[in-house]
Amino acid sequence: MRVAVPDLISNSYFPAVAAVELGFFRDEGLDAELELLFPVTSTMQALRDGQLAFVAGAAHATLAAFPEWQGAKPLVALAQHMYWMLVLRSDLNVSRGDIKAVKGLRIGAAPGPDAGLRQMLIAAGIDFERDAVEVGPIPGTNEPGVSFGVTAARVLEEGRLDGFWANAMGAEVALRRGIGTIVLDVRRGDGPPAAQHYTFPALVTTDERIQNEPATIAAAIRAIRRAQKVLREDLSQATAVGERLFPATEASLIDRLIERDLPYYDPEISEDTVRSLNQFAQDAGFLSAPVPYDRVVATQFSHLWSE
């Protein structure tokens, strides 16, 4: 049973990574293995094509392979809120929260996450053509096994970009090397207020699996919930997972990144969350009209969020 993430050396989908690596899927009777498949749009397409059992990725990216929310659903939130950060070159001396500083800059972003950045900049009054803002792929991130955030920090250091939109691991690496400054941490309230609620990390599967294997779905949700609980209680478990999967530098950072994220480890996918998700998807051109809550989320398993 393949569980895929679009970025591995990261805090973004860590509850799912931990649930596999710490044996919580196995304890639920599921023989799960972790797979890195970038970008998230391709990850969702692989789910659609039957190559994967679950995807841990951005909830809105489901629409890249399942238009109008037909054929797949988020099962449980890995954490709350949009979770990428905007990092700009430190020599630009940009103040925290100064979103207008992107004017005239080249910003690297992955397919899927880039929609969050674009909509946020539009909401802040940025006109991409008038303000000469370029948002595009980061060189080297399409190579097999590459971690997006860490690679983004390296490309920034090489001077090939002015900034990047990526996970907290990439931001932390850039910050510690003195090459980048965190300008927007949207999860914690930077940027236009609505941006915090554009999307969130979720465990996603197909409607077919939901219908045919409800016991498997329930087991996977319980594994995620257990991972969230264990990480809240014992950060050394995050370090243990990092030491198995990450390079040494990133392994040494993961516990503090997870500690910062713990307040957001809430598995619930609320109706308000889905309303915001639908609105963002419409504004970004991924969805033609709002879709009812119970057609977006596998609500028959919602009782497991609070067990």
N, C-alpha and C positions, 0 to 999 in steps of 0.2 A: 504494500500500500504506500504510494508515493505522496509525500507532503512537500509541496514546492514553495520556495520563497524567492522573490526577485532580488533580494539583497541579503547576504548571509552575515558578513562582518559588520553587524549593525545592532542597534537596540530596537529597531522598528518593529520587528516581528518576533521578538525574543521569547515571549511566552510559548509560541508554537515551536520554536527551535528547542527550547528547554523541555517542553512536553515530550518531544521525540528523544532527545539526548539523555534525559534523566529517566527514561523508561516508563513514563506515565501512559503513553499510548499502549505500550506492551502490557502494562498492568491492567489495562482495560480490555485486553484480549485482541489488540490490533497490532499486526506486524507492520510497523510504519518505518519508512526510511526517508531521510531528509534529502531534498534536491534543490540546487540553485539553478534557477532559470530566469534570465534577464532578457528584456524588460518585463514589467508586470503585464503589459498588453499581450506579450507572447505567452506568459504563464497562464493567463486566463484562456487563451486560445487552446493551449495544451489540455486544460481542464475540459473545455468544450469537446475536444477531439477524443476524450476518453483515456488520455495518457497519464492523468493524475487523479488521485482520489480527493485531495484537498489542496487549496491554495491559501497561504497566509499572505495577504497583500492589501493594497488600498481598496476599500469597499467600492468606490466609484469605478475602479478599473474593471469590475465585473461586466460593465456595459460594453467594454471593448469586444467582448466575445458573445455576450448575451443581450442583444438589443431589447430595450424597453423592459428589462428585468425578466425576460422570458428564458427560462431554462436553468437558472442558478440563483442561489440566495446566500447572503451572509448568515452564519449560524450563531456566532458569538463575537463580541468585540474583544480583540486582543488588548486594546487600550482605547482611551477616548481622545477625540480631537485630531485635527490635521497635525502631522508630526514632523514635517520637514522644516529646515532652517535655511535662511538666506545668509550666506557668508560672502563678504566682499574682501578684496585685497586690503591688508592692514595698512599699506602705505597710502591708501586713499583717505585714511583718517575720518571714516564715516561714523557718526554717532548712532548709538542704539536707537532703533525705531525710525530712522530717516529713510523712508521708503523711496523718496524722490531721488535719492543718491544713485539709483540705477540708471539714470539718464545717461545715454552715450556709452553704456557698458555692454560687454558680452557676458551673458550668464549661462552657465551649463546646467542642464536639467534632464532627467530621464523621461522617456515617453511614459505618459500616465501621470506621474507627479508634476510634470511641466504644466498640466492644465490648472492645477492649484495655484501655481505661481502666476500664470497668465491672468487668471480671473482676479486674483488678489491685486495685481498691478492695475488692471482695468478699474477695479473698484476704488483704487487710490487715485484715479485720474490720470494714469500713465497712458499715453498714446504711443504705441510701439514705433510707428513710422515717424511721427513728429519728434518724439524724444529719442530716436535712434537707439532703441533698446533691442538687443538681440538675445533671444532665448533659443538654445539649441542643444544638441547632444554633446556629451563630453568625450573627447577622443580616447579610444582605448577601452571604453566600457562594454563594448560588444564582444570582447574576447572571452572565451569560455573560462568560467571560474573566477571572473573578476568581480570584486566588490565595488559597487558604485561610489559610495561615500568616500572610501579610502582613496580610490582612484581620482575622484574629484579633487581631493586635497593635494595629491601629487601634481595634477595638471595645473592647479592654481599656482603651486610653488614653481613650476616651470615657466610661468608667465603666459600660458596659452589661453587663459581666461581671466576675466576681471572678477568673477565671482561664481558661486554655485549654489544650487538649491538641492539640499540633500539631508540625510539623516544626521542625528546628533553625533554619531561616531566620526563621520567625515568632518563635521564642524569642530569637534574636540581635537582631532588630529591637527587641523589647520591652525587652531588657536594655540595649541601647545608648541607648534613649530614657529609661531610668530608670523605666519604668512597670511592669516585671515582674521577677520573680525566678525563676530555674530551680530548681524544687523537686525534680523527679525527671527524671533522664536515664536511662531504663530500659536503653538499649543498653549503657551503661557501668556497669550494676550497681545502680542505685538501685531501691528498691522490693522487693517479694517476689521471691526468687531465680528462680522459675519464669517470671515475667513477661517477662524478657529473651528467652525462647524462644517466646513466644506466636505470633509471626508474623515475616515478613521481607519486604522488597521483592523482587519477582520479575518476570520477563518471562513472560507467560502467553499461550497460544493454544489453539485448539480441537483436539479429537481428530481432527476431520475434516481440518483442515489438516496435522496431524502425519502422518496416514495418506496423504494425497494429494500433499503437497508436502514430502517429507523434505529435499530439497536446500535449499528455502527456509528450513526450520527450522534446519538446520545453519548456513546463512549468517547468520541472525539471531543465533545464539548466538556465532558467531565475531566478529560486529560488536560485541556487548556485551563479550566478553572483550578485544577490542582497545581499546575505550574504557576499561575498567578499567586496563589496562596503561599506556596513554598518560597517563591522569590521574595514575597513580602516579609516572610518570617526569617529567612536565612540567605543573605546576599552572597555567602560563600558558594552557594549553588550556581550563581551566575558566573563566578570566577571559574568554577570547575568546568562549566560548559565552554566558556571562552578559551580556556587552556587546551581543550580538546580540538576546537574548531578554528581559532583565530591565530594570527601571528602574535608574537610576544607582546608587542606594544599595545595592540588593540585588546588583547586578553587582559592586560593590566588595567585597562580603562573601563571595562564593561560593567564592573560592579557599581561604580559611581554613576554611570549613565542610567543603569537600571534603578538605582536608588532614587534618582531624580524623577524617574517615570512612575514610581510606585503609586503616587496619588491618582494616577490615571488608569490604573489597572482595575477597571470596572467592566465586567463582561456584558452589561446590559446594552441593548440597542433600542433606544426609546423611540417613540413616535416623533418627538421633536427632532431627534437625530436624523430620522429618515426624511422628514420634511425638509430639513436643511440640505441633506444629501441630494434629494430630488431637485431642489432649486438650483444648487450648484451644477448638477448634471445638465439641467435645461439651459442654464446660462452658458455653459461650456459647449453646448451643441451635441451632447451625448444622449439626450432624452427629449422626446417630443412633448410630453405632458407628465404631470405628477402621476405616480403609480401608488395605489393604496398600500398602507403599511404591511398588511398580511400577504401582499403579493411580492414585497421586497424581502421580507425577513421570514425565516422559518419559525413562525411564532409557536408552533406546536411543541417546540423545545425550550420555550422561554422560561419555564419553571426551573430549568437546570441552571439558569444564571444566578439564582439566589440560593441554591442548595449548599 
